[in-house]
Amino acid sequence: MTEINRGEDGRSGTLGSETVAAVARQAEAWASTQRELLSGVEAMWVGWMQRRREALDASTRSLAQICECRNVADVVQIQHQWLVDAVQRTASDLTAIANDAAALTSRVARVAPAGDGARPPAPSYHQRAEAETPLHREAAE
């Protein structure tokens, strides 16, 4: 029994440094994944803010045109065009956000370490298509 304890004591120094190295590798992988995720979210946020700025500019132009109108028919036409453009921008925004989120998820999944197999398997093409269908229907409506 004394020999077994000595053997474990002799290996504990090596095991400790291996454990520290493994923890350091995992921490580095986690930091890399977080960096990728945060840079992707930043890019999505910048794109969303740009689209909001364009929508605000379009609304400002429409309001200026309405102020310059001399008859009600022109006002109705400008409001109609503004509404059509707003709906198209909303659909475009939803599509862009969905595409950006899917691309970001894919990028982060490639950066993330493989792990020990505890992660569930990736969804198949058909499962992804079924999950995306309601999103596309909502964007079309």
Backbone as numpy.savetxt, mean C-alpha at the origin, in Angstrom:
# Nx Ny Nz CAx CAy CAz Cx Cy Cz
26.88 -37.47 34.11 26.07 -36.30 34.11 26.93 -35.06 34.11
28.04 -35.13 34.78 28.95 -34.00 34.82 29.48 -33.72 33.42
29.75 -34.76 32.64 30.24 -34.58 31.28 29.18 -33.91 30.40
27.95 -34.28 30.58 26.88 -33.67 29.79 26.78 -32.19 30.11
26.85 -31.84 31.41 26.78 -30.43 31.78 27.95 -29.64 31.22
29.14 -30.24 31.25 30.31 -29.57 30.69 30.14 -29.37 29.20
29.59 -30.37 28.53 29.38 -30.26 27.09 28.40 -29.14 26.77
27.35 -29.05 27.56 26.38 -27.97 27.33 26.99 -26.62 27.63
27.82 -26.55 28.71 28.47 -25.29 29.04 29.43 -24.88 27.95
30.13 -25.84 27.39 31.08 -25.54 26.32 30.38 -25.04 25.08
29.21 -25.55 24.79 28.47 -25.12 23.60 27.68 -23.84 23.84
27.40 -23.51 25.09 26.55 -22.35 25.35 27.17 -21.06 24.85
28.47 -20.93 24.91 29.12 -19.74 24.37 28.91 -19.62 22.87
29.05 -20.72 22.14 28.83 -20.74 20.70 27.36 -20.54 20.39
26.52 -21.22 21.12 25.08 -21.10 20.91 24.62 -19.67 21.17
25.17 -19.04 22.18 24.81 -17.66 22.49 25.18 -16.71 21.36
26.37 -16.86 20.80 26.78 -15.97 19.71 25.99 -16.27 18.45
25.64 -17.53 18.23 24.80 -17.87 17.07 23.41 -17.27 17.22
22.90 -17.33 18.44 21.58 -16.76 18.70 21.59 -15.25 18.49
22.63 -14.60 18.99 22.75 -13.15 18.81 22.85 -12.81 17.32
23.61 -13.58 16.57 23.75 -13.34 15.13 22.41 -13.54 14.42
21.67 -14.57 14.82 20.37 -14.83 14.20 19.39 -13.70 14.52
19.40 -13.24 15.76 18.52 -12.13 16.14 18.91 -10.88 15.36
20.19 -10.64 15.21 20.65 -9.46 14.45 20.22 -9.56 12.98
20.31 -10.74 12.39 19.87 -10.92 11.01 18.37 -10.68 10.88
17.60 -11.20 11.83 16.16 -11.01 11.79 15.79 -9.53 11.99
16.50 -8.86 12.87 16.24 -7.43 13.09 16.57 -6.63 11.83
17.64 -6.99 11.16 18.00 -6.31 9.91 16.95 -6.58 8.83
16.49 -7.80 8.74 15.45 -8.13 7.76 14.15 -7.39 8.08
13.80 -7.31 9.35 12.60 -6.60 9.76 12.72 -5.11 9.42
13.88 -4.53 9.70 14.10 -3.11 9.40 14.03 -2.86 7.90
14.57 -3.77 7.12 14.51 -3.64 5.66 13.07 -3.70 5.16
12.30 -4.61 5.71 10.89 -4.74 5.34 10.12 -3.49 5.73
10.38 -2.97 6.92 9.71 -1.75 7.37 10.08 -0.55 6.50
11.34 -0.46 6.11 11.79 0.63 5.24 11.06 0.56 3.90
10.95 -0.63 3.34 10.25 -0.81 2.07 8.78 -0.45 2.21
8.16 -0.89 3.29 6.75 -0.60 3.53 6.51 0.90 3.68
7.32 1.55 4.50 7.12 2.98 4.74 7.41 3.82 3.50
8.41 3.44 2.72 8.67 4.21 1.49 7.53 4.01 0.49
6.95 2.83 0.45 5.80 2.58 -0.42 4.57 3.36 0.02
4.33 3.40 1.32 3.19 4.16 1.83 3.40 5.66 1.57
4.63 6.11 1.69 4.92 7.51 1.39 4.61 7.83 -0.07
5.01 6.94 -0.97 4.73 7.16 -2.40 3.22 7.16 -2.66
2.49 6.26 -2.01 1.04 6.24 -2.17 0.43 7.55 -1.66
0.92 8.03 -0.54 0.40 9.25 0.05 0.68 10.45 -0.85
1.89 10.52 -1.41 2.23 11.62 -2.31 1.33 11.59 -3.55
1.09 10.42 -4.10 0.20 10.29 -5.25 -1.21 10.72 -4.93
-1.69 10.32 -3.76 -3.04 10.69 -3.35 -3.15 12.20 -3.16
-2.14 12.81 -2.54 -2.16 14.27 -2.35 -2.11 15.00 -3.69
-1.35 14.48 -4.64 -1.30 15.09 -5.97 -2.68 15.03 -6.64
-3.34 13.89 -6.53 -4.68 13.77 -7.12 -5.67 14.69 -6.42
-5.53 14.87 -5.11 -6.41 15.81 -4.39 -6.16 17.24 -4.84
-4.90 17.59 -5.07 -4.56 18.92 -5.54 -5.17 19.18 -6.92
-5.10 18.18 -7.80 -5.70 18.31 -9.13 -7.22 18.46 -9.04
-7.85 17.72 -8.13 -9.29 17.84 -7.94 -9.67 19.22 -7.42
-8.89 19.74 -6.50 -9.16 21.08 -5.97 -8.99 22.14 -7.07
-7.95 21.99 -7.89 -7.75 22.92 -9.01 -8.92 22.87 -9.98
-9.40 21.67 -10.29 -10.54 21.53 -11.21 -11.79 22.17 -10.61
-12.01 21.99 -9.32 -13.17 22.60 -8.67 -13.05 24.13 -8.68
-11.86 24.63 -8.47 -11.64 26.08 -8.50 -11.93 26.64 -9.88
-11.45 25.94 -10.91 -11.72 26.39 -12.28 -13.21 26.38 -12.58
-13.91 25.33 -12.15 -15.35 25.24 -12.38 -16.09 26.38 -11.67
-15.69 26.64 -10.44 -16.34 27.72 -9.70 -16.09 29.08 -10.37
-14.89 29.29 -10.85 -14.58 30.54 -11.56 -15.43 30.66 -12.83
-15.61 29.56 -13.54 -16.44 29.58 -14.75 -17.90 29.88 -14.41
-18.37 29.30 -13.30 -19.75 29.55 -12.88 -19.93 31.03 -12.54
-18.95 31.62 -11.88 -19.05 33.04 -11.52 -19.10 33.94 -12.75
-18.51 33.50 -13.86 -18.49 34.30 -15.08 -19.71 34.05 -15.97
-20.54 33.09 -15.62 -21.69 32.75 -16.46 -22.75 33.86 -16.44
-23.44 33.98 -17.59 -24.50 34.97 -17.73 -25.90 34.34 -17.70
-25.98 33.02 -17.90 -27.30 32.39 -17.88 -27.25 31.06 -17.13
-28.41 30.59 -16.73 -28.54 29.39 -15.91 -28.14 28.13 -16.68
-28.38 28.09 -17.97 -28.04 26.90 -18.78 -26.55 26.63 -18.74
-25.74 27.68 -18.80 -24.28 27.50 -18.73 -23.86 27.00 -17.34
-24.51 27.50 -16.31 -24.20 27.06 -14.95 -24.50 25.57 -14.80
-25.65 25.16 -15.29 -26.03 23.74 -15.21 -25.04 22.88 -15.99
-24.64 23.33 -17.15 -23.69 22.57 -17.97 -22.33 22.46 -17.25
-21.86 23.53 -16.67 -20.57 23.51 -15.95 -20.66 22.59 -14.73
-21.77 22.67 -13.99 -21.95 21.79 -12.83 -22.00 20.33 -13.25
-22.69 20.07 -14.34 -22.77 18.70 -14.85 -21.38 18.18 -15.21
-20.60 18.99 -15.90 -19.25 18.56 -16.30 -18.37 18.36 -15.06
-18.53 19.24 -14.07 -17.74 19.10 -12.85 -18.09 17.78 -12.15
-19.38 17.44 -12.09 -19.80 16.20 -11.44 -19.27 14.98 -12.19
-19.36 15.00 -13.51 -18.83 13.88 -14.31 -17.34 13.72 -14.06
-16.60 14.82 -14.07 -15.15 14.76 -13.83 -14.84 14.26 -12.41
-15.65 14.68 -11.44 -15.42 14.25 -10.05 -15.62 12.74 -9.91
-16.65 12.21 -10.56 -16.89 10.77 -10.50 -15.75 10.01 -11.19
-15.29 10.51 -12.32 -14.17 9.86 -13.01 -12.90 9.92 -12.16
-12.65 11.04 -11.51 -11.47 11.15 -10.64 -11.58 10.17 -9.47
-12.77 10.02 -8.91 -12.96 9.09 -7.79 -12.68 7.65 -8.22
-13.20 7.27 -9.37 -12.95 5.91 -9.88 -11.46 5.72 -10.15
-10.84 6.73 -10.71 -9.41 6.66 -10.99 -8.60 6.56 -9.70
-9.01 7.32 -8.68 -8.34 7.26 -7.38 -8.42 5.88 -6.76
-9.61 5.30 -6.79 -9.78 3.97 -6.22 -8.92 2.93 -6.94
-8.87 3.04 -8.26 -8.04 2.12 -9.04 -6.57 2.31 -8.70
-6.13 3.56 -8.63 -4.73 3.84 -8.32 -4.36 3.34 -6.93
-5.22 3.56 -5.96 -4.93 3.10 -4.60 -4.87 1.57 -4.55
-5.81 0.91 -5.21 -5.81 -0.55 -5.23 -4.55 -1.09 -5.90
-4.17 -0.50 -7.03 -2.96 -0.95 -7.74 -1.71 -0.67 -6.92
-1.64 0.50 -6.30 -0.48 0.83 -5.47 -0.37 -0.11 -4.27
-1.49 -0.40 -3.65 -1.48 -1.30 -2.49 -1.05 -2.71 -2.89
-1.53 -3.18 -4.03 -1.14 -4.51 -4.50 0.35 -4.54 -4.83
0.85 -3.51 -5.49 2.28 -3.46 -5.84 3.13 -3.37 -4.57
2.69 -2.58 -3.61 3.43 -2.46 -2.36 3.46 -3.78 -1.60
2.34 -4.45 -1.54 2.28 -5.75 -0.87 3.24 -6.73 -1.52
3.28 -6.72 -2.83 4.19 -7.61 -3.56 5.65 -7.28 -3.26
5.97 -5.98 -3.26 7.36 -5.56 -2.99 7.77 -5.93 -1.57
6.89 -5.68 -0.60 7.22 -5.98 0.79 7.35 -7.49 0.99
6.52 -8.25 0.32 6.60 -9.72 0.44 7.92 -10.24 -0.11
8.44 -9.61 -1.16 9.74 -10.04 -1.70 10.88 -9.67 -0.77
10.77 -8.56 -0.04 11.83 -8.12 0.85 11.80 -8.90 2.15
10.61 -9.29 2.59 10.45 -9.97 3.87 11.17 -11.31 3.85
11.78 -11.70 4.97 12.45 -13.00 5.03 11.46 -14.14 4.93
11.94 -15.29 4.47 11.08 -16.45 4.25 10.50 -16.97 5.56
11.23 -16.90 6.64 10.71 -17.35 7.94 10.81 -18.86 8.09
10.05 -19.38 9.05 10.15 -20.80 9.37 8.96 -21.60 8.84
8.21 -21.02 7.93 7.08 -21.75 7.37 5.79 -21.52 8.13
5.81 -20.66 9.14 4.60 -20.39 9.90 3.65 -19.48 9.13
4.17 -18.80 8.13 3.34 -17.89 7.33 2.42 -18.70 6.44
1.15 -18.29 6.32 0.23 -19.04 5.46 0.64 -18.91 3.99
0.27 -19.88 3.16 0.66 -19.82 1.76 0.01 -18.63 1.06
0.67 -18.14 0.02 0.15 -17.00 -0.75 -1.13 -17.43 -1.46
-2.10 -16.51 -1.58 -3.35 -16.88 -2.26 -3.10 -17.15 -3.74
-3.89 -18.04 -4.29 -3.75 -18.38 -5.70 -4.30 -17.26 -6.56
-4.10 -17.37 -7.86 -4.58 -16.35 -8.79 -6.09 -16.18 -8.68
-6.81 -17.28 -8.57 -8.27 -17.23 -8.49 -8.73 -16.60 -7.18
-8.04 -16.89 -6.08 -8.41 -16.29 -4.81 -8.18 -14.79 -4.84
-7.07 -14.35 -5.45 -6.80 -12.91 -5.56 -7.84 -12.25 -6.44
-8.21 -12.88 -7.55 -9.20 -12.31 -8.46 -10.54 -12.17 -7.76
-10.93 -13.16 -6.96 -12.19 -13.09 -6.24 -12.15 -11.99 -5.19
-11.00 -11.80 -4.55 -10.88 -10.76 -3.54 -10.90 -9.37 -4.16
-10.37 -9.22 -5.37 -10.31 -7.91 -6.02 -11.62 -7.55 -6.70
-12.46 -8.50 -7.04 -13.69 -8.23 -7.78 -14.59 -7.23 -7.06
-14.87 -7.36 -5.75 -15.73 -6.37 -5.11 -15.13 -4.97 -5.16
-13.81 -4.88 -5.07 -13.14 -3.58 -5.12 -13.36 -2.92 -6.47
-13.26 -3.70 -7.55 -13.46 -3.15 -8.87 -14.93 -2.80 -9.10
-15.84 -3.57 -8.55 -17.27 -3.25 -8.68 -17.59 -1.94 -7.98
-17.03 -1.75 -6.77 -17.26 -0.51 -6.04 -16.69 0.67 -6.78
-15.53 0.51 -7.41 -14.93 1.60 -8.17 -15.78 1.95 -9.39
-16.40 0.96 -10.00 -17.22 1.21 -11.18 -18.51 1.91 -10.80
-19.03 1.62 -9.61 -20.27 2.25 -9.17 -19.98 3.64 -8.75
